[in-house]
């Protein structure tokens, strides 16, 4: 079943099972953002009130777009660029959204691998006991040494990319699915270990109040937009990974419920990470700052002071590496699938050439913070929302209606919701994505100033 013929005219690899797809797709969605960004924005935007809004956004925007993106892949049996051509026509202007997805994936992996390399470096430091007993000043020094040394940063970045390349080059079932079946359960086991420790800490109560207290007064309009934006980006939508993964989904598999399960797993990891991180932060009286500082300065300092801290540090940073790898594998698959489908080269050659280009383009992100931030700004605020908007509009308004219904209803326990899903995809979803896009690029503030 590794290279079964698809329901078009050309052979294409397939997942061994629906579970394999869910684990791989959930791995694509679960990334570093689940571990550091979601906990912080939850606490800053009303805790439980923000979580409720976020869950509503996941169900109302994220899941419908994910279903559409997976559908694009399975209906076309191809990657992002070819999918638009196959389901419209070869000269269709819709293809620009497929090209944008590949560009977004390429740029995203070029700087995402930088942070993943940092996680790999800290895993090494934990294994060699190099961060045992460090104080905040020493922790800042360690991180400054890493970010200030291009050789160390680039070395770990390349190591991360080489492993990612090897997994993707091994194929859909032998590589991506096999490693998803190892890393995703492993990720959940490590979260459970850390959660068990967090529950025994003195800061548990304060952390739970910070994260899940219904502080509606802290939830602003900007917070709602943040929930909407994060619900979209956390599922890896708009960059073609779900198109590529969907193209390997079997005809009889229920893509609607598989998309729901994927979103559920991603949300569970985000919530669990919050519950793990903030009891540690509150117990040691630290500021719940966002970003790399939380992962690579604040938490190593706290872990170093805990009983069993050496073991817990290893568990925490291996968990980070697993989260980074499962996402990076999906991102590289977008690039490899594009090269496979459009240039007729082998999977191994596609993976090697794609990785080499990403690695070369990623060096500036490792050595220059301004370059890192600029590329991140373009991908997060322009490429991904526009890519997601293209997916929603294409599937809702351009795709053949009979084919769309057939793909949604195939083997589905949710077939009766087809009409509701299509209505949501046609109207509320594009409006919501457009609002997030305008907010991200600062256009909403500009419009508000004109109207004032």
N, C-alpha and C positions, 0 to 999 in steps of 0.2 A: 504493500500500500504506500510505499515511499514515493513512487512516481507513477501513480495511477493516471489513466487518461481522464481529462476533465470533460465537462459537458459542452466544450467547444470542439474545435478540430485539431488542437495541438496538445501534446502531453504536458502536464504541469504537476509538480510535486504537491503533495497534500499532507495535512496534519494526520497523524495516526488516529486521533480521536478528537471529539469536541472538547474534552478536558484539556488536551494538549494545547488547543487553540486558546482556551480561556486562560491557562497558566501563562502562555507566551504573551497574550494580549495584556493580561494584568501586569506582567513583568514590564511590558512596554510603558504602561501607565505609571507604575510605581517607580519613582526615581528619587533623586536627592531632594527635590522640592517637597516631597511628602515628609521628609525627615526634618528639614529645618524651616521651610517657609510656612507650611500650613500651621504648625503649632504656634508660631509667632503671630500670624495674622488673625488666628482664632482668638488669642488672648487680647490682642489690641482692639478688636472690633466687637466686643460684647460677649465673648465666650459662647455660652449655649445659644444665645440669640443668633449669633453669626453662624453657628453650626446648623441650626434649623434652616436658615436662608440658604446656606451652602448646599445642604441636602436637596432642597427644593430646586436649586439651580442645576445640580447634577441630573436630577430626574427630568427637569423641564427643558434643559438645553443640551447638556453634555451627552446624555444617553441617546436622544434622537439623532444628534449629529454623528455619534459613534455608529449607530445602526446604518445611517446613510453611507458612511465611509466604508464600513465593512461590505455593504451591499455593492458599492462601486467596484470593489475588488473581486467579489465572487461572480458578479454578473459579467464582468469583462474577462476574468481570468488573466489579469495583467496588472502591472504596476501603474503608478499614478498617471504618467504622461499618456501611456497607451490606453489606459482605461477611458479617458475622455474621448480619445479618437475612436475607440471601438464602439462606444455607446452613443456617439453623435455622428461625426464624420471626420476623415483625416485632416481636413482643412479648417476644422471648427476652432473658433476663437476661445472656446472653453479650455483648450489645451494649455493655455497660459497658467491656469490654476494647477495643472499637473506639473508644469515646469517650476512654478513657485514652490510647490511641495518639496521637490528634489533639492532646490537651492536652500530652502529652510533647513532641511535635514543635514545637508552638507555643512552649513554654517553653524548649526546647533552643535553637531558633534565636534566641530573644531575647538569650541571653547568648553563644552560640557566635559570633554575628556581632560581638560586642565584640572577641574575640581575633582573629578574621579581619580586623577593621578595623585592629588593631595590625600584623598582617602586611602589610596594604596600605600602611600608613604607613611601615614599614621598607623596603618595596620602593621607595617614593618617595625615602626617605633614601639608599638604595643607588644609585639611578639618578642622584641629584644629588650623589653623592660626599660626602654629609654625615657618613658614619660612617668615612671613610678615616682611618686612623692614630689612632683613639680609644683611650684607655687605659681600664681597668676603672672608674675613678671617673667618667670622662666618659660611659661606656656606661650606668652606673646613673643618671646625671643625665638622659640622654636619655629613658630609660624612665620615670623619675619625672616628667619634664615631660609625657610623653604621658598617663600614668595620672592625673596631677594636673590636667589640662586637659580639662574636660568637652566644651568646644567642639571641640577637635581629635579626641578619641575618638569623639564622636557623629557628627562629620562623616565620618570614615572608615568608621564602622559603617553609616551611611546609604548611602554610595557603594557599599559591598559589597552591601548588600541590594538596591539598585536594579539592579545588574548581574545578581544572582541572579534577580530578578523578571523581567527582560527575557528571560533564557534560558528560564525555565519558561513564560512567557506565549507564547513562540514555538511551543510544542507539544511533543509527544513526539518525533517524528522530526526536525522542523525545528529544535527547540530543544535538548532534553535530550540526545538521541542524537548530534546533530551536534557539540555542544560536548564531549561525552564522548569522541568520536573524535579531538578535537583535544587536550584537556587530559590524558587518561590517557597516551597515547604521549609527550606533552610532559613529563609528570611523570617517566616512566621515563628519558627522555633526560637530564633534569637530574640525576637520581639517578646515572646512569652517569658524567656529567661530574664530579660531586662525589666519586664513588667512585674515579675515576682519580686524583684529587688526594690523597685520603685514603691510598691505597696507597703513596704515595711519602713519607709523613711518618714521622718517627722514633718517634711514639707508636703506630704500627700494631700492633706485636707485643704491647705491653701492653694495648692496646684489645681485641685478639682474645682474649687470655687473660681479661680482665675480663668480656667478653661471652659467650664460648663455652667457657671452661674448665669441666670437669665438677666444679663445687664443690658436691657434694651436701650438705656440712655447712652450707652457707648456705641450703639450701632447707628452710624450715620449713612447718608446717601452714598458717600464714597466707599463705606464699608460694604454696602450692598453690591456696588459695582465690583469691588474687589472679590467678593464671593462669586459673583457671576463670571468674572474673568478667570479666577483660579479653577472654578469647576470645569471650564472649557479646556484650559491648558494642562491641567493635571492628567487628563485622559489621553494625552499625546495626540490631540486632534489637529488637523490642518496641515500635517507635514507628510502624509502619505503612508505612514507606518501601518495604519489599519486597512488601507487599500491593499498594500502588499500582503499583510497577514490574511485579509479576507479572501484574497485570490487563491489561497491554499486551503480554504474551508470547503468541506465536502458539500455536495448538493443537498443532502438530506438533513444537514445540521441546522439547528434553529439559531439563526443569527441574532434574532431579537433578544431571546433569553440569554444567549451567550454574551451579548453586549451588556445586559443588565448585570450579569455575574461579574464581568470584568470591572465595571464601574463600582460594584459593591466591594470587590477585593481591594481596589485602589483606595476607596474611602475608608475601609477598615484599617488599612496600613497607616493612612494619614492620622486618623483618630488615635490609633494605638501609639504611634510615635509621639503624639502630644502627651499622652498619659505616661509615657516612659520618661520623656525629657524634663518636663516641668517639676515633678517632685524632686528631682536632683537639683535643679536650679534653685528652687525655693528652700530646700533643706540647707543649702550652703549660702543663702542670702545673696545670690548673684542676680544680675540684671538679665532678663530674658531677651537679650539682643538678637536680632535676626542675622541671617547670612553666615558667611564663613566663620565669623567670630564666635558664634554659638557652637559650631561643630568642632572647630580646631583650636579654640582658646578656652572658652568657658567650660565646656563639658570635660575636656581632658584634665583640667585643674580639679574639677569636682570628683571625677572618677579616681584621680590619684589619691584623694583623701579618704576614699571609701574602703571598708573591709572587703577584700576580694577585688579591689580595684584593678589589679593587673589583668585578671581574667575577664572582668567586665569590659575593660578597655578593648581587649581583643574582640570580644563578642560585638561590641558596638561598632567598631570600625570595619569588621568583616561584614556586618549588616549593611553598612554604608556602601561598601564595595559591591555587594550583591545587588543592592538597589540601583546603583549606577550601571552595572553591567547589563542587567535585564533591559534597561532603557536604551543603552548604547547599542546593544544587539539589534533592537528594532530599528533604530535610526540608521545604522549601517546597512540593514536589509533594504531600506528604501533606495539607497544609492546603488547597491549591488543589483537589485531587481530592475532598476532603470537601465543599467548597463547591459544586463542579461537580455532584456526585452527589446532594447533599441539598437544594440550594437553587436549582438550575436556572439559575444565572447563567453567563455566558460565561467561557471560560478567562482572558481578559485581565482581566475584572472580578474574578474570583476571585483572581488573582495580585496585582492592585493592592490590593484590600481586605485580603487576607491580609498583604501586606508592610507596609502602613501600620500595621495592628494590632501586628505583631511589632516594628516600628521604635519605636512609642510605648512598648510594654511593655519594650523593650530598653534604653531610656535609663537607668532606674535601675541596670541591670547595669553600664553603662559608668561611672556616676558613684559607685557604692557597691560596695565590695568585699564587704561583708557581705551585701548583696542578691544579688550574683553567686554567692557561696558557698552561700547558702540555697537558691536555685533549682536550682543544680547538684546539691546534696545530694538534693533531692526527686526530680529527674529521674533521676539516676544510681542512687540507692539504693532508690527506691520505684517510680516510674512504669515505667521500662524493665524491671526484673526481673518485676514483676507483669504487664506487657503480654506479655512473652515466655512467662511461665507460662500465661497465658490462651490464647495461640496453640497451645502444645504440647498442652494439655488439650483444647481444642476440636477440633483436627484429629485427635488420637488417639482421643478418646472420644465426640465428638458428631457429627462430620461423617459423612455417608453413606459407608459402607464401599466400595460399588461405585464411587462417584464418586471417592473418595480413591485407590483403586487405579488407576482409569483415568487420573487426572491424573499419578500417579507414573510409570506405565509408558508414557505416550504418547511415542513416538519415542525411548525411553530405552535406552541401552546398559547401564543399571544396574537394569533391571527385576527381575532375579533377587534384588536386595537389598531388595525391598519389605518382606518380612516382618521382616527384621532392622531396617530403618529404623523400622517401626511399633512394634516391641517397645522399641527404644531411646527412641522418642518417648513411649511410654506410661509407662515406669517410670523408667529412670535419669535422663532429662532433667528431669522435674518435680522429682525429689529434689535434683538438683544445683542447679537454679535456686533452689529453696527454701532450700538451705544458703547459697548466695551472698547471697540476700536477707536471711536472718537474721543473717549475719555483717556485712553492710553496715550494718544498723540497730542493731548491737550486741547483738542478742538472744542470740547464741551465747554471748557472754561472760557474760550474765546467767544463762542456763540452766546454764552451767558453774559459776557461783558458787553456784547453788542445790544442785547435785549434789555440790559439794565438801564 
